[in-house]
Amino acid sequence: MTDRYAVFGHPVAHSKSPQIHATFGRQEGIAVDYRAIDLAPEAFLAGLEAFAAEGGVGANVTLPHKETAFSLCTTLTARARRAGSVNTLLRKGDRWHGDTTDGIGLVRDLTDRHGLDLRGRRMLLIGAGGSARSVAPALLDAGITELVVVNRTPERADELIDAMGEPGRAISRYWEDLRELGDFELIVNATSAGRDRDVEFKLPLSLVNSMTTAVDLNYGEAAIAFLAWARAAQCRNTVDGLGMLVEQAAESFLQWHGVRPQTDEVYQALRQGSAVLAGED
């Protein structure tokens, strides 16, 4: 039975992950069977087990399944346990081992590719779901001075902050308090609101200073609304989630295949919309 890999999400047809992993495999001389599988939340558990029965040994997990995937794992990495979120699954016997590679992927993209020094920055994290939880620990570890989390459901923000275990350095605030929070050197959108084309981000300009970098964990059309606000607010830098996507995929590939592929070729191909990616004509 051939080893199989997949990305699970809902929706997931837009995912670039199959092409990314096929290109990584080509680079390293490894045959990779990696597909996108769309499962509604209520079908995720049964679908994942069917995938394992058919030879599935590794999977990426995206919205809305990251926290459910966490709950299904028998063993977890320390960073996944802290985040309470999983985006990378590895089959061990008849059980799943879970990790989160989003955070390390984001930090590597911001520091290595974009040349940002995250140390000493005050950061606003918008959202408190699986994506937010997956990046918060890595950003704190990268030297963020203060992490402020806002979410329309404040209880979720409180839960995220509690999981970080750094009172005083990581705090939650109400959405209604945005105008009173001061300014930030890093603003990260971890919501999926931009997927609704009718949504317009209306955040206070007081959040921005002359050094602010605005980051959307989404990429493509889903990132347009937030990044449009960031440019209008004259943020110094704007970054979408494409680089994080590539870097977290490389980290997953390393866990599954024992080698970390080069990412620059894949990133540039995606950014330019070229046909360099394996599987594209």
C-alpha positions, 0 to 999 in steps of 0.5 A, spaced: 500 500 500 502 506 497 503 511 503 498 517 502 498 524 505 493 529 504 490 536 507 484 536 510 479 542 510 472 545 509 473 548 504 480 546 501 479 546 494 483 552 493 489 549 497 496 550 494 499 544 499 498 538 494 502 542 489 507 545 494 508 538 497 509 535 490 514 540 488 518 538 495 518 531 493 521 532 486 526 536 489 528 531 494 527 525 489 521 522 493 514 520 490 509 524 494 501 522 493 498 528 497 491 530 496 486 535 498 480 532 502 474 536 503 470 534 510 465 538 513 466 538 521 461 532 522 465 528 517 472 529 519 473 524 524 470 518 520 474 521 514 480 521 517 480 514 519 478 512 512 484 516 510 488 512 515 485 505 513 487 507 505 494 508 507 494 515 510 500 516 514 501 524 514 496 529 514 495 537 514 489 540 517 486 547 516 480 550 518 476 548 521 479 542 523 485 544 527 482 544 534 479 537 533 485 534 530 488 536 537 483 532 541 484 526 536 492 525 538 494 520 542 501 524 543 503 531 541 509 536 541 510 541 546 508 546 542 502 543 539 500 542 547 501 549 548 497 551 542 491 547 543 491 546 536 494 541 531 496 542 523 500 536 522 499 529 523 503 523 523 501 516 523 504 512 529 501 505 529 494 505 529 494 512 533 496 519 531 501 524 533 500 531 532 504 538 531 503 545 529 508 548 524 504 554 523 508 558 528 515 556 526 513 557 519 510 564 520 516 566 524 521 563 519 517 567 513 517 574 517 525 573 520 528 570 514 524 572 508 522 579 510 528 580 514 524 582 520 526 582 527 521 580 532 524 582 538 521 587 543 515 588 538 508 589 541 503 585 538 496 585 536 493 578 535 486 579 532 482 572 533 483 566 537 481 560 533 485 555 531 490 559 527 491 564 532 493 559 537 497 555 532 502 562 531 501 565 538 507 561 542 512 561 536 511 569 536 512 569 544 518 565 543 521 569 538 521 575 543 515 579 542 515 584 548 507 584 549 501 580 546 494 583 546 489 578 543 482 581 541 476 576 539 469 578 538 468 572 543 472 574 549 472 568 552 476 565 546 481 570 547 481 568 555 482 561 553 488 562 548 491 567 553 491 562 559 494 557 555 500 561 553 501 561 561 505 568 561 500 573 565 502 580 564 506 579 557 500 575 554 493 579 555 486 579 552 482 585 551 475 586 548 473 588 541 470 594 544 477 596 547 481 597 540 481 604 540 484 604 547 489 599 546 495 604 543 499 602 537 503 596 535 509 594 531 506 588 529 498 586 527 496 579 525 490 577 523 488 570 524 481 571 523 477 568 516 473 574 516 476 576 509 473 570 506 467 574 505 468 579 500 463 583 503 467 584 509 471 591 510 476 591 515 475 597 519 480 598 525 482 604 528 488 608 525 490 609 532 493 601 532 498 603 527 505 607 528 511 608 523 514 601 524 507 597 524 508 591 520 501 588 518 500 580 517 494 576 514 495 569 516 490 568 509 493 569 502 490 570 496 483 573 496 482 572 503 487 577 505 485 582 500 480 586 505 485 586 511 491 588 507 487 593 504 486 596 511 493 596 512 495 599 506 490 605 507 493 606 514 500 606 512 503 600 515 510 600 514 510 593 511 504 588 509 505 581 509 500 575 507 500 568 509 503 565 503 510 565 505 508 561 512 504 556 508 510 554 504 514 554 510 510 550 515 509 545 509 516 544 509 516 543 516 511 538 515 515 535 510 521 534 514 517 530 519 514 525 514 520 524 510 526 526 514 529 532 510 527 539 509 526 541 502 528 548 499 523 553 500 525 559 495 523 556 489 516 554 491 515 561 494 517 565 488 513 560 483 507 561 488 508 569 488 509 569 481 503 565 479 508 561 475 507 553 472 514 551 476 510 548 481 509 540 480 503 538 477 501 544 474 501 544 466 
